[in-house]
Amino acid sequence: MLRRRTPLVLLSLLVTLGLVACGTPEPAALRLDAPSMKAAVKAAPGPRPAPKSAAEVRQRVRLGMMDLSGFRPETAEHTEENTDAWYLRSLCRDELPSDRHAVGQRDRRWVKSPVWIRHYVVGFQKVPGRKLIDELRSVLKTCRTYRTHDGRTSTIVAWRPPGVAAHRDVVTFCERQKTDTGIVNQCTIMMARGHYVMEVDASDGDGDLKKSQALTAKLYPLTAMALLMVS
């Protein structure tokens, strides 16, 4: 759902994590050939201090755009990229309560059959990203079926066994959506660090559940690395 907001509220690991900390004017996108991604995530310093301005948020969300050109043939080039203010996934709610306080965001998509991937980064000045994770987790406790903004009937599907390890700042789930042409499945990762939230929605096999789960699980470490670039 496109966010309506007034103007006022309107890997190469960037060579090293040090470049990110110092601020690189025109950073390269996060690539898949980053050495030892898991080790880098584990060894990363704590989150950055709260951003001082909306301009800082908008600059930093650019750092988190993944480059999936070496991931699969279907993701050799991204299909679309924009800074439209879309709401984070809120399922049975119109929006997560804290999402209205976002001040910067960026969206990138890869759409080529049988793959569909959406990568979205959003930042806040005064709201910790963890708060939105908690809000989504609360929604998932009771949300089973809902109507999407484009009229699809969507049912939450249990991901068993979980595709990624449990974590305080990470939520994952899958959905089965009824469309005019049949059933489509997709899975979502949402994670937070500092004052930023990253969301990845993915579908594979033209909507096959197991293939979508496998694809999303493979995207998980890349998503974690991308979030480090931002926060």
C-alpha positions as CSV (number, residue, x, y, z in Angstrom):
1,M,0.0,0.0,0.0
2,L,1.4,3.4,-1.0
3,R,2.0,5.6,2.0
4,R,0.3,8.9,2.1
5,R,2.4,11.5,3.9
6,T,2.6,15.2,4.0
7,P,5.9,16.7,2.8
8,L,7.0,17.4,6.3
9,V,6.7,13.8,7.3
10,L,6.8,13.2,4.0
11,L,29.5,-8.4,-1.0
12,S,32.3,-6.6,-1.2
13,L,31.3,-5.3,2.2
14,L,32.0,-1.8,0.7
15,V,35.6,-3.1,0.8
16,T,35.5,-3.0,4.7
17,L,33.0,-2.2,7.4
18,G,35.3,0.8,8.1
19,L,34.2,2.5,4.9
20,V,30.6,2.3,6.0
21,A,31.3,3.8,9.4
22,C,33.2,6.7,7.9
23,G,30.6,7.3,5.2
24,T,31.2,6.7,1.6
25,P,29.7,9.3,-0.8
26,E,28.7,6.9,-3.5
27,P,28.7,3.4,-2.1
28,A,28.6,0.3,-4.2
29,A,25.6,-2.0,-3.7
30,L,25.9,-5.0,-1.4
31,R,27.3,-7.9,-3.4
32,L,27.2,-11.7,-2.9
33,D,31.0,-12.1,-3.0
34,A,31.6,-10.5,0.4
35,P,34.0,-12.8,2.3
36,S,32.8,-14.6,5.4
37,M,29.3,-12.9,5.6
38,K,28.3,-14.8,8.8
39,A,31.6,-13.9,10.5
40,A,31.2,-10.3,9.5
41,V,27.7,-10.1,10.9
42,K,28.8,-11.7,14.2
43,A,31.8,-9.4,14.5
44,A,29.9,-6.2,13.5
45,P,29.9,-3.3,16.0
46,G,26.7,-2.2,17.7
47,P,24.1,-0.1,15.9
48,R,24.8,3.5,14.9
49,P,23.5,6.3,17.1
50,A,20.0,7.7,16.2
51,P,20.1,9.7,13.0
52,K,20.1,13.4,13.4
53,S,18.0,14.3,10.4
54,A,15.7,12.9,7.7
55,A,18.4,13.7,5.2
56,E,20.8,11.3,7.0
57,V,18.2,8.6,7.0
58,R,17.6,8.9,3.3
59,Q,21.3,8.8,2.6
60,R,21.8,5.7,4.7
61,V,19.0,3.7,3.3
62,R,20.8,3.9,-0.1
63,L,23.7,1.9,1.5
64,G,21.5,-1.2,2.0
65,M,20.4,-2.0,-1.6
66,M,21.4,-5.5,-2.4
67,D,23.1,-6.4,-5.7
68,L,21.8,-9.9,-6.7
69,S,23.4,-9.9,-10.1
70,G,25.4,-13.1,-9.2
71,F,22.6,-14.7,-7.2
72,R,20.5,-16.3,-10.0
73,P,20.1,-15.7,-13.7
74,E,16.7,-14.2,-13.1
75,T,18.2,-11.5,-10.8
76,A,21.0,-10.5,-13.2
77,E,19.4,-7.0,-13.3
78,H,16.9,-5.5,-10.9
79,T,13.6,-4.6,-12.6
80,E,12.7,-1.4,-10.6
81,E,14.1,0.9,-7.9
82,N,12.4,3.8,-6.3
83,T,12.0,5.9,-3.1
84,D,8.2,5.6,-2.9
85,A,7.0,5.4,0.7
86,W,5.3,2.0,0.9
87,Y,4.1,0.7,4.2
88,L,5.9,-2.2,5.7
89,R,4.0,-5.5,5.7
90,S,1.2,-5.1,8.3
91,L,-1.1,-8.0,7.3
92,C,-4.4,-7.7,9.1
93,R,-3.7,-4.1,10.0
94,D,-3.8,-1.1,7.6
95,E,-0.4,-0.2,8.9
96,L,2.0,-0.9,11.8
97,P,1.4,2.0,14.3
98,S,5.0,3.2,14.3
99,D,5.4,3.0,10.5
100,R,3.8,6.4,10.0
101,H,7.0,7.9,11.6
102,A,9.3,6.8,8.8
103,V,11.4,9.5,7.2
104,G,13.3,7.7,4.5
105,Q,13.0,4.6,2.4
106,R,14.2,2.8,-0.7
107,D,12.7,-0.1,-2.7
108,R,14.3,-2.5,-5.2
109,R,12.6,-5.3,-7.1
110,W,13.5,-8.3,-9.3
111,V,10.7,-9.6,-11.4
112,K,11.4,-12.4,-13.9
113,S,9.6,-15.7,-14.0
114,P,9.8,-17.8,-11.9
115,V,11.2,-15.3,-9.4
116,W,9.8,-12.3,-7.7
117,I,11.8,-10.4,-5.0
118,R,11.1,-7.1,-3.3
119,H,13.7,-5.5,-1.0
120,Y,12.6,-2.5,1.1
121,V,14.6,-0.4,3.6
122,V,13.0,2.2,5.8
123,G,14.5,4.4,8.5
124,F,13.3,6.4,11.5
125,Q,14.7,9.3,13.5
126,K,13.0,8.7,16.8
127,V,11.6,5.2,16.6
128,P,13.8,2.2,17.1
129,G,13.3,-0.5,14.4
130,R,12.8,-3.1,17.1
131,K,9.5,-1.5,17.9
132,L,8.1,-2.3,14.5
133,I,9.3,-5.9,14.8
134,D,7.3,-6.2,18.0
135,E,4.3,-4.6,16.4
136,L,4.4,-7.1,13.5
137,R,4.9,-10.0,15.9
138,S,1.9,-8.9,17.8
139,V,-0.2,-8.9,14.6
140,L,0.9,-12.4,13.7
141,K,-0.4,-13.7,17.0
142,T,-4.0,-13.3,15.8
143,C,-3.9,-12.7,12.1
144,R,-4.8,-15.7,10.0
145,T,-6.5,-14.4,6.8
146,Y,-6.9,-10.9,5.4
147,R,-7.6,-9.0,2.3
148,T,-4.6,-7.3,0.5
149,H,-4.8,-3.8,-0.8
150,D,-5.1,-5.2,-4.4
151,G,-8.0,-7.5,-3.5
152,R,-6.3,-10.8,-2.9
153,T,-7.3,-13.1,-0.1
154,S,-4.1,-14.0,1.8
155,T,-3.7,-16.7,4.4
156,I,-0.7,-16.9,6.8
157,V,1.1,-20.2,6.3
158,A,3.2,-21.7,9.1
159,W,6.9,-22.1,8.1
160,R,7.9,-25.4,9.7
161,P,10.6,-26.0,10.3
162,P,11.5,-22.3,10.4
163,G,13.7,-21.3,7.5
164,V,15.9,-19.1,9.6
165,A,17.1,-19.2,13.2
166,A,14.9,-17.4,15.7
167,H,16.1,-13.9,16.7
168,R,14.7,-11.1,18.8
169,D,14.9,-8.6,15.9
170,V,13.7,-10.9,13.1
171,V,10.3,-12.0,11.9
172,T,9.7,-14.5,9.1
173,F,6.4,-15.8,7.7
174,C,4.8,-17.1,4.5
175,E,1.5,-16.4,2.8
176,R,-0.8,-18.2,0.4
177,Q,-2.6,-15.7,-1.8
178,K,-5.6,-16.3,-4.0
179,T,-5.3,-14.5,-7.4
180,D,-7.4,-14.4,-10.5
181,T,-5.1,-17.0,-12.1
182,G,-4.6,-19.3,-9.1
183,I,-2.7,-19.7,-5.8
184,V,0.6,-17.8,-5.3
185,N,2.8,-18.3,-2.2
186,Q,5.4,-15.9,-1.0
187,C,7.6,-15.5,2.1
188,T,8.8,-12.5,4.1
189,I,11.8,-11.6,6.2
190,M,11.6,-8.5,8.3
191,M,14.5,-7.5,10.5
192,A,15.5,-4.4,12.5
193,R,18.8,-2.9,13.7
194,G,19.1,0.5,15.4
195,H,16.6,2.9,13.7
196,Y,16.2,0.9,10.5
197,V,14.0,-1.9,9.3
198,M,14.6,-4.1,6.3
199,E,12.0,-6.2,4.6
200,V,12.5,-8.9,1.9
201,D,9.5,-10.5,0.2
202,A,10.2,-13.4,-2.2
203,S,8.5,-16.0,-4.3
204,D,9.9,-18.7,-6.5
205,G,8.6,-21.4,-8.8
206,D,5.9,-18.9,-9.9
207,G,4.4,-19.1,-6.4
208,D,5.4,-22.5,-5.2
209,L,5.6,-22.6,-1.4
210,K,8.6,-24.8,-0.8
211,K,10.6,-23.1,-3.5
212,S,9.6,-19.7,-2.1
213,Q,10.7,-20.8,1.4
214,A,14.1,-22.0,0.0
215,L,14.7,-18.8,-1.9
216,T,13.8,-16.6,1.2
217,A,16.1,-18.7,3.4
218,K,19.0,-18.1,0.9
219,L,18.3,-14.4,1.0
220,Y,18.4,-14.2,4.8
221,P,22.2,-13.8,5.2
222,L,22.3,-11.3,2.4
223,T,19.5,-9.3,4.1
224,A,21.4,-9.3,7.4
225,M,24.6,-8.0,5.6
226,A,22.6,-5.3,3.9
227,L,21.1,-4.2,7.2
228,L,24.6,-3.8,8.6
229,M,25.5,-1.5,5.7
230,V,22.6,0.8,6.8
231,S,22.7,0.7,10.6
